[in-house]
């Protein structure tokens, strides 16, 4: 199984998170969760998703990355 990695701008940009199993986009709010339950919230937009290499590229709107359980999760299924 190949899980995704997310980067700002391109693959040379900062790594946001790896082993991503779920990403939810709600306008400019992106909620990311790994297979192991680690969570981050980012304000930005999806630039590109490369399914072949399992990479997600995001454009960051603000310098806002919220770690862990600091935000209410809407990822529960």
C-alpha positions, 0 to 999 in steps of 0.5 A: 500500500502506498500512502501519500506525502504532502508538500507545500508548492512542489516536491522541493518544498517543505514536507507537510506530512507523510503516510497520509491516508485521508485528506478533506478539503472544505474551501481553503481548510484542509484536514489531513490524517495519517493511517496512524491517526496523526492529524494536521489542519492547513489553510491552503489549496490543492495544487496537484495530486500525483497518484503515480508517485503518491504526492500531494502539492498544496499552496499555503494561504497563510502560515497556519499549520495546526498540529494534533488534536488542536482542531475539531476533527471532521474526519471521523467516518 
